[in-house]
Structures are given as C-alpha cells and as structure tokens.
C-alpha cells in the first residue's frame, strides 16, 4: 500500500508552533509520508531562523522558498503573496503531494491555498471557521473556500464552516495543534529560558515574576503601528516589572514597531527589558505557563493562554472577534487602559484551564483523518445547514 504524501508548509515562527505536533504525527503514521516545505520569514534571521529549529528537531526539509519582498508595507505583502504562489507552484510540481496542509490565516497561507487548488491538489486547512479581526479573517475564510478538508478547533468554528456551505463530511473537529504543546507545558521544567535564548537587553531573573509582550502590526491599520506600540511601551514602563519582549512578525508596519522598540531600549538602558527573536514552540508554551501576564495582540494569549490559564491583556483590534476564555482582558491603544488591565491581571493571578481551543490531542486526529479521508476536489455548496 502506497503512503499518502502530505505536504506541510511552515512559513513563520507562529506557523511552526501551530503545526509542529502534526509534523510528528504525520511522520510517525504508517499510512502517511511527510513532505516539509519551509518558506517566507521562517528562513530569515531577523524573524528567528525557524528553519534551524526545525532541523534541530530532526525534521527533513524537502524544499525551501524565499518569498518575502523587503519593505514590510501593504505593497510588499501583496507582492510576497504573488511570489509565494510562483515559488510554491514549482515546489508542488516537483514533490507531487497527494494532499497539502496549510495553517491558519496569513498571506503565506493564502499563497499555499491558491497554488495547491489551481493545481488540483487536495488542500487541508487548520483553524478555519474562526472569527478574529483585521484582514486575517477575510484571508481565513477565503482559504476555507479553497480547501477540501477542514480541521477546526472547536464546534463553534465547525458550525461557521457549515454555514459557509462546506460539506459536513469534509469537517473534522480536532482541536488546535498548538494546544498539544500547551498541554505538555503544564508539567515542563525547561530550566532558565532567559539564559538559554540569549537575546539583547537587561538580564532577567527566571525566578522572579515577569511580563511577556508580543504585539504585531495590524495590516488594516497600516501607518499607526508606531503610535500604537508607544502606548504599550508607556504602560509596561509604568508597571516596572521585568519583561520579555518578542520582536513583531513580518506583516506591514513591523518596521515602525521595531524602530520604536529600539528607541525605547536606547533611552532606557537600565529598564528590566529583554528582547528575543524566537523561542522553540515548546519553550514558548513553557514561558507562557510561567508568565505573570501576556500583553499584546498575539492569538497565543487567547488560544494557548486559555488552556494554560495565563492572564492576558489583549490590545486593539487584531483579535477583536476571536472566541476567548475568562483569562483575557481587552484594552484599546491607550496606555492608561493597558496599564489598568495589566494591574488587574497581576492582582487576579492565574485562571482555571479552559479547553476552548482543544484538549491537547489534535495531532493524531488530524493524521488519522489525512490517512483516510476521501480526497475529492469537486466541492458542493450545501445550503441552509
């Protein structure tokens, strides 16, 4: 019996954490063969060189594709999407996968979906049916309509996929693979991660309470990311707690954020602030599990944070409509509101675990479905589900 060739695309730091458990499950499944493609910011040093993590984890990379056009603005994002379609088309033509699996809602993911669907390659998709904000939600729904197999995180997302006309037999409620790593983090003892990852800035103590900050630009609010991050910097400065801060992703506006962060660092050399490019997905989950509060607009606070019970202050519109647990306080781009949210979360402490996005067993469910589901690329819109 021939194994099904499952081609999985890793395009960014967040991408890898969202799919790593599935890479292992596909690799170990007797009916599947993993084809791994690494592209976009996952290849670039300033975004953490994720490919090095992937290779250290023992995965074989079957192809790479350099697809990021410099500039970090809306024009270069659109051009990067087009370049990724061209590059991935050549990759798929060479690898000849039986099915392509793509993750979530980014422009790199959209490029994967367009390339695979136009080449008549069945497309599977994780995190479909979720509501968020920004252009991400539009991209996610577009990928849903190009996909032939869906792996939503929960029943609500599955119901939205059905409402979008997707056939019920194509929908498998598996949970989010990112929660698989969060489940492991509950009992992890990673040692001093601040020492392990180096970074730049003032030294932090692993034994003292700390904030984690991760704030990305919002593409639909391009031009405002510099002013927005200044509000967060002011709030964190007023709290005066040691802080681990991660550089933003590659989206339009990230240069403005990075510039403001460097300016703050140079003007506040004694502030207990340390910057990191990247942690491994497992260590990042352990970091969240230990953090006093996560601040910013990363979905990891809402997804993994719910499972771990991590207090979160979610800023702005990027996660506006995303389903959330009781661990999240929302704040606008306002230093006083952000500071009040952080102080409230520090006073509250950790929350009970919420399995809103999964129970930590998504990967084997996804692998089993990929091995057995009918790979039919002729879709039918189902009315009135």
Protein Blocks (a to p, Z undefined) as FASTA:
>chain_A
ZZdddddddfbfklmmmmmmmmmmmmmpmkbccddddehjllpmknopamlmmmmnopac
fbdcdfbdchiaaklmmmmmmmmmmmmmmmmmmnopabdcdehjafklmmmmmmmmmnop
acddehihiacedjklmmmmmmmmmpcbdcdfblklmmmmmmnopafklpccebjfklmm
mmmmmmgcebjfklmnnpadddddfkbccddddddddfklghjlmmmmmmmmmmmmmnop
acddddddfbehjlmmmmmmmmmmmmmmmbccdddfbdcfklmmmmmmmpmbdcdjdfkl
mmmmmmnopacddehjllmmgccdfkbccddddfklmmmmmmmmmmnopadddfkloghi
mmmmmmmmmmmmccdfbdcddehZZ
